[in-house]
Amino acid sequence: MSQPRAAGAPRPAAPTRKPPRVAALLAALALAGCGGAPTPRAAPGERRAPAPPAGSPAPAAAPARWVDASGATVVGPRVAGGTIALLGGRRVLVGDDGAVRPETAPCPEPLLELALVPAAAGARLVGRGVHGVYRFDDPLGAPALLARSETEILRIGGGPAAVAVWDAGSDLPSFVDVETGQPRALPGLPALPLRAMAFRDLQQGAGLFEAAGLAVTADGGATWRLVAPAPAGGGQEGEGPAAALRIVDWRLRLRDGELVAQAQGAAVPAEAREALIHVAEARLAPAPPRSAPGPGAGAPLLRWIHETGRDPLEAAIASGAAAEGGAAIAASHGLLARVDLGSGTLRALDPIGRGSWVSACGVGRAGRAAWVACALGEQASDKLHDPFGVLEVALTGGPPAVAGPPAVLRSGEAELRVSPSGGAMLLAPCDADEEGTACVRQPGGRWITVHPGTDIHWRGAGPLADGRIAIVRGLWDSDRAPREGADRPPRGDGAGERAAGIDGGPHVAVIDARGREQPLIPLGWLRGDGGDLHVVSPIEEGSDRALSLVVAGEDGELTAVVLPPGGEPSRVRLAGAAHAVIHAGHGVAVGERQVLASTDAGRSWARVETPARVAEAVAHLGDLLDEPGVLAVNEVGLKIDAHLRVGWGPAQPGAAAQPGAAAQPGAAARSADPAQPAGSLLPHRPPPARPERALACTTQPGPPPAPPGVPPPSAAQEMLAIVTKDAKPASTGERRLSSVSDRRWGLLSTVAALEVHAPAGAAGRAGPAGHAARAPRATWTLRWLDPTELQARVRSWTGPAPEGVGPDVILVRFAALGDRILFGVRAAGRDLLIRARPGRGAEVAEVPQELMPEAEIALSEEPDGPIAWLRDTSLVVWSSGETPRPIASLASRGARSLGRPTRDGVPLLLSFRDLALRRTVPIPPPGRGAAGVAGAAGTPAPAKVPAPVSPQGAPSAPDAPGTPAKPPPLLPLDGWDVVPNVRRELTRLPACAARPRGARFLLDRASAPAIVDGHGAVARTAVYDVRVSGGDACVAKVAALIEPEMPTERQPSAAAGPGPLAFVRADLAARRAEGGARGPGGAVRRLVCSLPLRP
């Protein structure tokens, strides 16, 4: 829900005023005079108007102070004396009795994470910011700097007497000693990148590893064991290890002496977000529910943090209202809190909603009460799909409390806007099924739906105390009130408007409960240059009935406007401001490294002294300043992104001293090596990269290669035409055509077309005794072109359709290696995979969508070898004579690539920023009950489609007894080889020698350097055939689309006539290459290509 444009300061005593109804009657009489138009007003001068007269003096404003809330708001571990927690990065200790103690010494930067690290002298509390890692000997005392990083620190973990630190420069953690801050090594770690770590003591711990998942150690990290998954509900087995660890974003924590795995992300069900890790048994178990909290966990502050994850001070400014006694109310995620503005903690907490879909609330003060608009959860109503209510909260006479049931209860969220005068509205109808655009509170307390017949949101709609809505009309030349329901002269007769000084120009209009619009106050002086206007901050009615708003001219310059009733309007140009908000009688304007503030609803503005961090944040935000939630203001303070200014009184001494200056090494972070700074952490840097190489090709004289290859297409629309140009219409029957391309490599992607020829009568004929006679099967002809193949040609395969498959089929998947193919079709709601090669019968398998190939498909170079592909976290293999089945599960953030499979296994390459790992995943024998595939190798034609395959790999039989096959295991921790990072260094690898060995991987690069006939060029799309063997890697083949480095540079050619070289296909190991123009009929010529070092 959008943040509310609401809330107001306590209504001050004002001079004697007429009752609201009398004032409304006099206003109506004034409108009735002069033809129903208001009295024209002169344009106000651009100066600061004096503040309105006040009655009894207002209470002194609290001293102003800046608070950096850019840190985390989380519940930390249990320590001596209670539970440590973070509020916007500031430490607090919640005692077992619920009492809260703030930190006694600030940290140099807001903290983002806390962890316990076991040490010989006991557990140590460690925290991290963006660039520093700190140890806290006293949980609330001064920090000792352990390490700093030149790049952003992403997370930390607790190891045996060591802190694991991950930064943005590496996929691998660095380890520092928890006592000295010196770098440490942790022997016994597997080669797979470690993503998270936590230890309960010096021996027992857990780690989360790429691809393999969760593992535990009982000997301080010397050896590791993979963890089995937690059983699913009902005592049945879950989906397998990948089920518990399919979401890579897990965190490992030490909570109350137990190791806990916490899943991140809203997609994970609440009951499955935590699991206990049993180290001795190497298994997961369900974590105890939060309904049985530990000591101190029932404290209001801890509950607020658990449910909202918001700093109470930030919530009090972004969606709160000031209360008595130096407090404020804030609401979020079904909780109503009373915030102590001095300490930033809570005085009281009350539930107002409960459920999975509760979220942030809108809060605003209107008169002596506040309105809270929140999602209330399922318990609020059993008749509404998404219960959302507006509650009244009393602010005087004791702690804030909800006054009765919701005043409005509707389905679906809506934005709340209130005014200090007492006006309140939702920018949605009171009932989601009603026709209207606003739900407005009337003076008698009733909320009604108003249908103005115009869009009021972009016209700065604001609620008035008398139940009407104020908007800005005439923002552009044609912005006129709707004809129907408007109490104004007919269109074309502007006499009344001219008499009112409006004359079709900008003005404030009011909309009553019946949706009728009337002009109220002319604003023609705002469009003196005739340009369009835009409302930046909507209309707010103050306790003195003055209207405040901020508008932007066509040049983007902001103007704050205050329109007092019967008084002189004021306007203040906010020079240099990029965005401004007036809310709750206060204002803030930000831009060009300056902050302006107003405490009189926009009449006057003064510059606010800002710490260096705030000035930097303003400069970096730029256009993001007008995003919801970035800029906020109310009577509690103002908010600029994550920086809060609490209070409106004089600045506290030293208030501009912002945490975050360069941290100095603590006394405990000394180093015995004088050459290394104390507490410094040198970021992990990869080894020096190899020099870059360019694809260099030279045109050779003589005839073109025989036979010349088909050039790649020059445009996407040519791809299908190339493979279907030889297709001939059938003399009888029906012909259907479908095509597919994986488009991984753009115009170098393989394209295929399937032609289905259904003979006459293929739909079936009635046989004797009403039985259906067997219909003749359709004939399938598949044509394809692999543009990366040297001397590429359009290949084809023809065969009968599988028995039982009609003519209505669509080609959905395709892959080829020479004349060996795998293709998938969709037929009558079923997914079929077919593998074939010339001279052998096709094999057919019906597979579920969960096993269909997604992108990369690896075909074996052996005639009847296995075919492999990845689907989500499953590695699927189809061996000849078997059914497709998953053989392994892996969840990795790294780039995954499959090599050409053999009967021994499937090569797998995982690539990270500074590391690459390879292993061969063995293909296990098929499990019991695995059926062979109909039409296996050696049969002349496909037979019937076999039974569909289950996601676990076995043929599914709905009526067959027994349990499904077990899911494939996660990959092991060992058996991985560290290999050259070929994906990152693709353009730095040398060419292979003749007959290269090693696993074969196909990798692509969007741009690579090239040299064509001695002139610089660019390979805009390049596909590399890479061989990886041990610690060596080389490029065996390369295909690329070539563009000149300079568009105006003339490209040489071998002879007069041929155009510039537009593509290259080179077998570097065999020393053969060709290239030429792209598109049908493009000339192809011989080349000599190599990979020399780039000059």
PALO-247877 format. One record per residue (C-alpha): x, y, z. Coordinates in pm, whole numbers, plus 50000, padded with zeros to 5 digits. Example, Ala and Ser with C-alpha at 12.3 -4.5 7.8 and 13.67 -1.06 7.14 Angstrom:
residues 2
512304955050780/513674989450714/
END
This chain:
residues 1095
500005000050000/501255034849928/502375054850225/499655077650357/499485114350283/498175119950629/498765127050996/498955160351171/500405177851472/498265182651787/495645208351705/496725241251872/494285264752035/493055288651771/491205321751776/487475319951812/486075303251503/482645296151371/481455260151400/482295238751094/478695237250973/478355275050997/481635279650814/480525255550544/477205274250506/478975307750475/481355292850219/478395280350015/476775314750030/480015330349916/480105306549621/476515315149535/477405351949497/478835365449171/477305337648965/478485309849193/482165319049163/484635328449437/486045363249472/489195367149259/492475368649448/495585386949350/498705367149277/500765364849596/504275377749601/507125353249611/508035358049972/507755340650301/504355347150444/504075351850820/502915322351022/499245322651121/498375335751466/498395309551737/496435306152052/498035291352360/501715283852311/502485249252173/504665226152378/508365229352310/509535207652022/511925179452101/515565186252010/516385174551660/518925147051599/519965126951294/519745089151309/521275066251048/518775037651011/520445021850707/521414991150907/519364960150975/516464955251213/516794919251326/516774897751636/520274885551713/521564857151930/521184851552301/523994866352506/524624871652874/521754892453010/519234887152732/518814888652355/520824912352142/518954929451857/519534955951592/517284985951530/518285001751202/521834990151277/521915001751643/522364975851917/519874970452197/519774943552464/516364929752553/516464914452900/514614883753011/512094906853180/511494926052855/513484956752963/515474972752679/518944987852713/520525007652425/524155006052321/526575026252531/529095032552250/528125036251885/529635015651608/531515033851329/528825022751083/525315008451110/525404970951161/523774947050916/524344913451081/525274896951411/526754862651472/528224842051754/531684827451699/532874799451932/536294805052085/538404789052355/537284815052609/533604812152511/531354825052238/532234858852089/529684883551951/530644896151607/528864920951377/529444935751036/528574967150846/529074975050481/532874976250507/533864964950856/533774934351083/533694940951458/533924921051780/531964931852086/533444920952418/530544939752579/527374934652370/526504971552411/530014985652445/532704998252215/533534977051910/536944962151831/537704963151461/538644928851326/538734934850953/537804958750678/537104952650311/537694975250014/534504961449863/531064956750014/530824929150274/527854906850195/527634884150498/529554867750781/529504833950950/530894818251263/533614791751233/535824775651496/537514806451650/537314823251311/534964846451125/534014837650768/533654869550560/532084871350214/532534902950011/531344914149670/534744907449512/534784869649546/532634838549567/534974824049829/535024835250193/538034848950377/538644837550734/539974859951011/540854850851366/538134862051606/540694873851862/543394890351651/541744897551318/544614880451137/543894859550823/543384822750890/542994791150687/540334765150756/541734731750640/539404704550528/536954726450334/535684710450012/536484727349681/532854737649632/532254774149726/530984778450080/527854800150104/527094800350478/528634787250800/527754784451171/529384765351459/527864757351796/531294750151951/534834744651833/533954710351691/530334709251572/529234731151286/527374733250955/528114747850613/526094753750299/528004744949982/527264752449620/525694723549426/525984698649715/523894716649976/524034714750354/526834695750528/527924691550891/531184685551070/531914671151414/535694675851411/536144713151365/535874712550986/538424685150911/535724663150752/532194670250630/529004649650579/525984658550368/522724663650556/519574643950483/516314663250440/513654668050701/510644644950656/507514660450518/504264662550707/502544630150796/505794611550844/506374606350474/509614613750302/509984647850146/511074653949793/514694646349877/517784666449965/517094691649692/513654698049840/515164712450158/517974730949983/516534739949643/516404775949756/520034786149774/519364816849991/519584799250325/521174812950639/522754792850918/522344806151269/523124796251626/519964801051833/519754791152197/522674767752151/521124750051850/522154752151485/519264764451273/518854767250896/516674796750795/515224800050444/514904834850298/512124846550069/508364850250084/507884820149854/508834796850138/505884787150361/506194800750713/506154765950864/509094755350644/511384785350692/513374770550978/514844736451052/517084723151328/520384707951222/521354676151407/525094672851361/525534638051506/522864622751279/523574646150983/519894653750935/517334681550954/514374682851188/511444706851213/512224737251424/509994743751726/507144767951650/507464804051755/504344799851966/506674786052233/509124815152271/512274813652475/513204837652753/512674873552658/511134864952322/507754877152439/509044912752485/507104937952275/510204949652091/511254914551987/507784906851865/507724938951663/511074930351502/510014894651426/506794905551260/507784937751083/511564939251044/511274977551069/513085002751283/510395017551513/511725052751455/511545048251078/507975035251107/506985064551333/508065089451064/507105070250749/503735058050881/503055072151224/501705101051426/502915119951733/501325111652069/501655126652414/504685123752638/507465122052378/505955091952204/504495083451867/502245056451733/503245034351443/501515005251279/502824977851056/502164941050979/499174938151210/500754955451511/500064989451669/503065002551862/503755031652091/507305042952015/509535061152261/511115088352050/514035092952287/515315057252293/513775044651971/512245014552150/508645005252231/506495014452527/503534992852430/502384969352155/498884958352058/497814934151783/495314947551529/495594920751260/496964886151202/497634865350895/500064857550617/499264888350410/499514916450667/501964943650563/502884979950622/500065003050730/499025038650662/498775060850970/497755097250990/496615121851254/493315139551197/492385163751474/492775147451815/492725111751684/494655091351435/493465068251161/495225035751086/494645017950755/495894982050758/495424947750614/493734929850904/494224893550808/491824864950770/490334867451120/488854902051048/486114888550821/485154855150669/483294872650387/486144893250241/488964879050035/491584904050155/490244922150465/491484957750492/490224981750758/490455017450882/490705020251260/490435050851483/493095054751752/492685079152040/495835099352110/494855117752427/493895106852774/496325077652807/498165052952588/496945050952228/494165025852194/491895014351914/488485030051955/486045002951855/485674981551542/486934992851201/485175023451064/485705009150715/486124972550626/486714964350263/488484939250042/491864950749912/494374977150016/493885014149956/495875045850019/494925066450324/495055104650320/494195126250619/494435162850715/495255178751052/491845195751032/490115162151077/489505152250718/490165116050620/489695095450305/490735064250117/491615066049750/489225037449680/485525030549739/484395020150085/483324986949937/485404971549662/482214963049473/480964999149476/481425023549192/483535052849303/487085064949353/487135076449716/485815067450059/485455099850258/484725105550626/481835129150687/481585153550980/479125130751157/481655102051154/480155081950867/482345070850577/480715072150233/481805063849879/482165093649646/482125090749269/483535123249126/483615111348769/487255122048728/490685109748828/491425126649159/494655108749245/496855128649006/495055161049093/496375161549448/493165150649618/493005158949986/490215154550244/488525184050412/487015184850759/483535191350618/483555158350425/484465172450085/487495165349865/489795192949741/491595188849409/493595210449170/491835216348838/493235233148525/496645216648537/496745219248157/494695238347902/492045211647844/491765201048208/488135210648269/485565197148510/483195170648373/480025185048233/477605162148413/477185167648784/479265199448792/477695230948939/479245254648687/478285272648363/477875250548056/480925243947844/481635273047616/480155299447850/483045310948068/481445342448206/481185328548558/484725315848555/486065348548424/484205367148696/485785343948950/489225349748811/489475313548700/488715315948328/489585279348272/492945282948444/494295263948744/492195265249057/491305245549366/487975228149331/485935209049586/483885177349534/480945171249764/479455138449884/477325135549568/480365138849343/479555174149226/482535196349157/482655233749235/485515258649189/486845272849513/490095292649485/491745305649164/495415297849109/495945314448773/499175330248889/500725295448904/500605292348524/501805326548430/503935312248152/501095290348028/502945257748094/501405226548243/501425219548616/501955187748814/500895182249176/503905169649371/502445169349723/498645166349754/496365191249925/496335190650303/493925210950517/495535224350833/493915228951171/493445265651073/491625254050752/494475266450531/495195244750227/498835234850160/500245217949851/503345216349631/503195219049252/505805216348979/505875237548667/506695225448320/510345233548386/510315211248696/510635239748945/508715233449268/506465258449442/504955254649788/501495270549806/499455278750118/495875291550078/494465303950412/490705310050433/490095346750369/493785355350398/496595362750160/497925332049976/501615324850002/503925308349756/507555299249803/509675287549513/511825258549628/514805266149408/516925235649332/514555211049502/513935178449317/511085166649538/509055180349827/506355168250064/504015187250296/502445164250548/501065167550900/501725204950905/505415200350825/507385199650503/510635187450356/512245196050023/515385179149895/517725185649606/521225196549503/522815184049825/520525205350041/517555198750264/514855224650337/512255220450610/509045237850708/507235236851041/504305258950933/502725237750661/504865252650384/504595290050451/508295293250528/511295271150466/514705269750627/517815250650541/518605220750762/522165212250853/522855177150732/525635152550810/527965143250527/526295109450484/522905125450431/524285149850176/525885120749989/522625101349998/520725130949853/523265134149572/523075097149488/519295093649504/518605116949213/515335107749042/514625081549310/513615109049553/510035107849428/509745070149472/507245059649744/508825057550088/512075075450003/510985109650132/508605113350427/507735139450689/505335143950980/505275159751324/507725133251450/510475142251204/511595137050847/513025107850652/515385107850352/515855072250239/517315054950546/518365087150725/516025100450993/515845134451157/513865129851478/512385160651643/511795196451528/513545215951801/517065230051802/519695205451690/521395186151967/525085193752015/527035170151792/523855158751619/525545162151282/528305138251384/527135108351190/528375072951255/530285058850965/533595076750967/536585055350887/536845029351161/540075027451357/541554994351465/540564984451815/542974974252085/542154937852030/542954939851660/546724943451684/548964926251432/552374911651490/553304919651131/554074957051106/553754955550727/550074946450755/547674972350901/545904961251216/542464947751152/542764950150775/541194924850543/542774922150204/540014914349955/540364881649768/541714888249422/541814862249146/545164853748988/546284876148703/544264869848390/545894856548077/546444881147793/543494885347563/543434868747223/541644879046905/540014857446641/542234864946343/541104853345997/542664858945657/540934853145323/542644827145107/542814828144727/541264801244517/537854785144486/535424783444778/535284752144992/533444722944839/530694719144912/530194754845035/528364757745364/525014774745405/525634809545555/523884820145876/520794841445819/521134879045815/517774884445989/515454863946208/512754861745940/515174842945712/515784814445956/512624794945876/512864801845503/516294785545489/515184752245635/511844750345452/512864761045101/513044724744982/509724714745136/507174704844872/503414704844923/501854670144929/499624659444644/496954646144880/496084648545246/496924675845492/500284693245553/501144711945873/504334730045963/505784741546294/509234754646381/511404761946683/514744777946769/516364779347111/517634814847031/520464811247283/522954824147030/520754847146824/521264841646452/523774813946527/521114792946700/519994760446547/516594763246377/514334733846295/510994728846121/508684698846149/506444690745854/503524667345926/501894651145625/498644634145720/497274611945439/493624613245349/491624593545602/494164598045879/491364608546109/490064572746116/487384553045941/484494533446082/485124496046059/482844465946088/480534464146386/481214500546465/484874495146552/487294521746438/489574509846163/493264516846203/494004549846033/497184554845834/499854572246037/501134606445944/504654611445812/507024634645990/509814653045809/512214672846024/514624697745865/517244717146054/520294739546017/523114744146265/524714777446161/527814770546377/528724738946185/531604740745939/530224736245585/526744737645738/523894723145538/520194717745585/519774682545716/516564662345732/515034631945891/511814614745782/509844588545967/506334577646057/504604594446348/504384573546666/501324552046681/498404569346849/499714604446770/497494624746540/498454652146296/497964680446549/501514683246683/503704713346759/507494712946763/508614727147099/512234715247155/515134706746929/518864699146952/521294683646705/524874671746680/525554664746316/522834640846204/521874629646557/518824647946688/516544651646988/513254669346944/510134674347151/506554678547039/503304687747206/500494664947092/496974664847238/498154678147574/501074653747598/504814661147583/506814636747370/510564634547322/512014617247016/515644608446954/516754596846611/519644593546372/519724582846008/519534545645944/518164537346287/514664537346428/513474565846646/512954562547020/509924579447175/509174587947535/506324606947696/507704628047979/506114652548226/506674689548188/508944688148494/511504668048294/511314685447955/514564702547848/514794739847918/517794753947733/521064735147691/520884699447556/524104679147533/524184650647281/526834623847292/529344620047010/528834582547032/526244569246785/523794557047051/525274575347348/523284592547621/521634626447591/521634650247890/519934682747985/519144704248288/515654710848416/515494734048718/517754716648972/517674682348804/520254667248570/518264644848334/519764617248118/518234596747839/520234565847754/519324545547448/516824518347533/515774534847860/513454562547974/514624598048052/515404600348422/517034625248659/520334612748795/521374641649020/520094673349183/522074705249215/521244740349332/523914765349240/524204802449177/527094795848943/526714792548567/526094756048475/527314739848154/527054704048031/529714686747829/529204659447569/528044629047770/529564594547737/528534560947874/530694568448177/528894600148274/528004636448205/530704663448232/529464692348445/531114726548469/530254752048739/531624786848676/531874814848933/533564848648930/536964836249044/536584798549038/535524770648805/534884734448904/534384703448691/533314668048755/531844638948564/528474628448701/528214590548662/525084575748507/523774549348749/522024518248624/518264522548584/516284514348895/513964485448933/510884488848718/512494512248468/510894503448139/512674502447808/511654526347539/509404514847260/511094516246925/514604512247071/517754513746865/517734488346589/514004487646527/512964500746189/510184523246305/508724538846620/506174518646805/503474530147042/504194557947281/505224542147613/503734550047950/504544585548067/507584590148286/507214602848642/509314632548760/511444607248949/512284589348627/510134557848641/507154552148413/504034564248590/501114540748628/498094556748793/496634523348905/499934506448992/500554500449362/503724510949537/505534543149612/507314564449352/511014560949298/513284580449528/514454613949392/518024617149272/520674626149527/522514658849554/526024659349414/528764648749655/531194672249825/534304655449690/535404646249341/535504681749205/538464694349005/539514730749002/539884739748634/540604771648440/537704795648455/536964791148087/533734810848092/535424842048228/538614837348025/536944825847705/538684851747487/542064844347651/542284806947577/544714794047311/543714773447011/543754735647050/546294713746876/545194685446648/542964659046804/542314676647134/541294657247439/539154665647737/535524673447811/533804693847542/531724724247636/529934749647418/530174785147558/529184818247405/530324854247428/528244884247326/531284903647210/534854893347131/537814909646954/538514899446596/540934907746316/539774902745958/542394904945683/544524926745907/541774950946007/540094953546344/536614938946380/534194927446650/532574893546690/529134904246812/528054868446879/530624840646915/530214803847006/533324786047134/533854748347138/536144744747441/538074714047559/538894711447931/541374685348054/542774688348405/544334722648443/544434729248068/541814744547841/541794754047475/539444764047194/538844737046931/536244755146718/534654789246699/531754804146504/531084841346508/529104869346346/531514896846241/531044934246228/533684960046135/535244977946430/534585011246260/531415012546047/533115035245794/536185013445760/536424995445428/536784957945472/539194940845234/538214909945040/540074882344861/538924893244519/536794919144360/533134912644417/532714895844757/531324918545024/532704922845374/533204892245591/530044888745801/530564854545960/533354830346044/533284792846112/536644778146206/537894744046315/541104755746477/542294720746568/541814708146210/543024741046055/539944746145841/537794777245821/535264794945606/533364827645607/531594852845391/528324871445360/525234861845558/521804853845426/520504831645142/522884831544849/525724847645043/529184840744900/531384817845110/535184817645086/538114799345239/539824813845545/542804806945764/542024814646128/543994814746451/543894829646803/546974852046835/547544875247129/545654907447083/547994935646977/
END
